[in-house]
Amino acid sequence: MIGNVFSWTVTALFGAITLLLAFESWALLTNQRPITDYIRPAVHAYPGFAFVIAIVIGILVGHFLWGPAYGRTSPMGVKPPELK
């Protein structure tokens, strides 16, 4: 059950990112105001908040990309046998 919730959450996140990137591309191609024009002033107004968000995103990406060396989410799947 919890695996399905996580899977759907990640799928929704990547779907939202794809839609945001599509909107940004469309805005740039049609000379509309892109999302970047809204984000840049917010970052300049609140640099500490932007820094904290960047750190949290970096920690989350690092957590999921560089997971445990063994276990359910590792490439090996199980703990390697101990060397004798």
N, C-alpha and C positions, 0 to 999 in steps of 0.2 A: 504494500500500500504506500509506504513512505517513498519507495523508489519511483512509483508512478507520479507522485506529487512533485518530486524533484525533477523528474524527466519533463513533465509538462511545464514547470516553472522555467527551466532552462530553454525549452522550445519557445515559450512565450517571450523570454528575454531576447533571444536571437531574432525572433520575428519582429519585435519592436525596434531593435537595432537596424534591421533590414529596411523597415518602413521609414525610419528616420534618415538613413542614408539615401533612400530613393527620393525622399522629399528634398533633401539637401541638393542632390543632383538636379532634380527638376527645377528648383529655385535658381540654381546657378545657370542652367541652360535657358531659362525664360526671363532672366533679369529680375526675378522677384527677390524679396529679402530672405536670405537663408538663415538657418538656425544659428549659424556662427555669429551673425549680427546681434543675436540676443544673448549668447553665452559670453562673448568677449567683454561687454560692459559689466556683466555680473561678476566676472572673475576680477576685473580691475577694481570694482567696488568692494568686494569681499575676498581678498587674496588668501586669508587664513582658512576660510571655509573651502575654497577651491583646493588648497593644499591638503586639507584633511580628506576631502573626497578622493583626490588623486592617490593618497596613501592607502585608503581603504580599498579602492579598486585594485591597486597594485598587490595588496595583501591577498585579496580574493583570487586574483588571477594566479598568483604564485602558489596559493594553496591548492588550486585545482590542477594546475599544470605540473607542479612538482610534488605529487602526492607521495604516499608511503612507498617504500621499496618492496613491500610485500603486503598481501591482504586482498580484500575483495576488489579494490580499485586499481591494483598494480598490474603491470603487463604480465608478470609471472603468475599472478593469481593466488599462489600459496607461498608460505614461508619456505625458503630454500633449506635443505637439510644442513645441519651443523657440520662443519668440517672437522675431521678427526685427526 
